[in-house]
Amino acid sequence: MGILPGSQVEMIRRAPMGGGWYIKVDNKVIAMRTEEFDSIVLQA
C-alpha cells in the first residue's frame, strides 16, 4: 500500500502520546509512523 502522486490526502487525527498519524488517502484510512508522515510532500 502506498500513496501515489495525485492522490487526495486528508489528515484525520494524531495518535495519543506522540504516536503515529491517521490519514485518509483516496477514501482509505491509513495509520502511519511520524517518520513516514514527514516524508509526504503536499502541493496546492
ABEGO torsion letter per residue (X at the ends): XBBBBGBBBBBABBBBGGBBBBBBBGGBBBBBBAAAAAABBBBX
